Amino acid sequence: MTPTMLLDMTRAVGRRWRGATPSGIDRVCDAYATHFADRALAVIQIRGRDVVLDERGSRALFDSLDAERGAFRRLVARLLAVQAARRLSLAHTAGAIYLNVGHSDFDLPAHWRWVQRRQLRPVHLLHDLIPVTHPDLTTAHKSGRHRGRVTRTLHHAAGIIMTTDAAASDLRDFAASLGRNLPPHVTAPIAGGRLPRPLRTPDQPDPPFVSVGTIERRKNHGLLLRCWSLLIDRLGAAVPQLVLAGSPGLGAADLEAEFRRDPRLRAHVTLTGGIDDGALAHLIAGARAVLLPTLAEGFGLPLVEAFALGRPVLASDLPAFREVGQGVPTLLDPRDAGAWA
């Protein structure tokens, strides 16, 4: 087979190796891998060095994405050992598309050296520019790295994929600030994850409100705690339950500390993380509504997944949610807890 594409699997392999719960970007990586598996060779970046699996190894990797963690790690270790012993000649890959949808290392000079050495046509998916446009919502390190990704992509990429026109507009503005034109680019919206649909909607007399997403500063879960404090003042014991479902991220410790300090919140709010797709689908399907008070968003997969499972959504009034929601969700000021209450 002469490959039409080299597909970067660095993020997908790393997440499974660590046993991490998938984020929205991880779900997009998996969807692209499923779609292109039959026509691509897999690339894994390790400390600035590219490892390109041959056709047989690539098939084995793509076929193992749903494997148990231990079995997956053994397979990857074997594939890397075989590759180290038998360096694949890549002369026939010159001119092939190299697709990176996981933000994996394309801020690093070493990345671009091997892309150029292999004579590849790099196409990168930029999920958003949030660490560049909203540096206050992340760390200086993450903001600097993402600025490097975006800047080097503008300089070197053969093509760019964005998931919303709103994010593409941010990219155009950033390029203009550097005095650069955009490479060929396209807006390609993403679908919700293939969450297993429950056999029936959970039957609860008092269904909870649910918020899905990494517990981090950008997702603005603190607003929901303030909102629930207002509701407790208003409704007392009749206040509905709130479930915050997501793995801890930047700022999670502050939110957890606020949660622990207030026994009233602990009686009506549940923090849960690391749940699998089946449990997540069950949780969303049984929700009174899904709440997304995020301060900045590039797309918003939980919004689409909630719609797919037939649940209403209250979300922040942001350009991405206006575009993706198409008038369906209720959009609110992400800094006005009273409006959310």
Rosetta blueprint (number, residue, H / E / L):
1 M L
2 T L
3 P L
4 T L
5 M E
6 L E
7 L E
8 D E
9 M L
10 T H
11 R H
12 A H
13 V H
14 G H
15 R H
16 R H
17 W H
18 R H
19 G L
20 A L
21 T L
22 P L
23 S L
24 G H
25 I H
26 D H
27 R H
28 V H
29 C H
30 D H
31 A H
32 Y H
33 A H
34 T H
35 H H
36 F H
37 A H
38 D H
39 R H
40 A E
41 L E
42 A E
43 V E
44 I E
45 Q E
46 I E
47 R L
48 G L
49 R E
50 D E
51 V E
52 V E
53 L L
54 D L
55 E H
56 R H
57 G H
58 S H
59 R H
60 A H
61 L H
62 F H
63 D H
64 S L
65 L L
66 D L
67 A L
68 E L
69 R H
70 G H
71 A H
72 F H
73 R H
74 R H
75 L H
76 V H
77 A H
78 R H
79 L H
80 L H
81 A H
82 V H
83 Q H
84 A H
85 A H
86 R L
87 R L
88 L L
89 S L
90 L L
91 A H
92 H H
93 T H
94 A L
95 G L
96 A L
97 I E
98 Y E
99 L E
100 N E
101 V L
102 G L
103 H L
104 S L
105 D L
106 F L
107 D L
108 L L
109 P H
110 A H
111 H H
112 W H
113 R H
114 W H
115 V H
116 Q H
117 R H
118 R L
119 Q L
120 L L
121 R E
122 P E
123 V E
124 H E
125 L E
126 L L
127 H L
128 D L
129 L L
130 I H
131 P H
132 V H
133 T H
134 H L
135 P H
136 D H
137 L H
138 T L
139 T L
140 A H
141 H H
142 K H
143 S H
144 G H
145 R H
146 H H
147 R H
148 G H
149 R H
150 V H
151 T H
152 R H
153 T H
154 L H
155 H H
156 H H
157 A L
158 A L
159 G E
160 I E
161 I E
162 M E
163 T L
164 T L
165 D H
166 A H
167 A H
168 A H
169 S H
170 D H
171 L H
172 R H
173 D H
174 F H
175 A H
176 A H
177 S H
178 L L
179 G L
180 R L
181 N L
182 L L
183 P L
184 P L
185 H E
186 V E
187 T E
188 A L
189 P L
190 I L
191 A L
192 G L
193 G L
194 R L
195 L L
196 P L
197 R L
198 P L
199 L L
200 R L
201 T L
202 P L
203 D L
204 Q L
205 P L
206 D L
207 P L
208 P L
209 F E
210 V E
211 S E
212 V E
213 G L
214 T L
215 I E
216 E L
217 R H
218 R H
219 K H
220 N L
221 H H
222 G H
223 L H
224 L H
225 L H
226 R H
227 C H
228 W H
229 S H
230 L H
231 L H
232 I H
233 D H
234 R H
235 L H
236 G H
237 A H
238 A H
239 V L
240 P L
241 Q L
242 L E
243 V E
244 L E
245 A E
246 G L
247 S L
248 P E
249 G L
250 L L
251 G L
252 A H
253 A H
254 D H
255 L H
256 E H
257 A H
258 E H
259 F H
260 R H
261 R H
262 D L
263 P H
264 R H
265 L H
266 R H
267 A H
268 H H
269 V E
270 T E
271 L E
272 T E
273 G L
274 G L
275 I L
276 D L
277 D H
278 G H
279 A H
280 L H
281 A H
282 H H
283 L H
284 I H
285 A H
286 G L
287 A L
288 R L
289 A E
290 V E
291 L E
292 L E
293 P L
294 T L
295 L L
296 A L
297 E L
298 G L
299 F L
300 G L
301 L H
302 P H
303 L H
304 V H
305 E H
306 A H
307 F H
308 A H
309 L L
310 G L
311 R L
312 P L
313 V E
314 L E
315 A E
316 S E
317 D L
318 L L
319 P H
320 A H
321 F H
322 R H
323 E H
324 V H
325 G H
326 Q L
327 G L
328 V L
329 P L
330 T E
331 L E
332 L E
333 D L
334 P L
335 R L
336 D L
337 A H
338 G H
339 A H
340 W H
341 A L
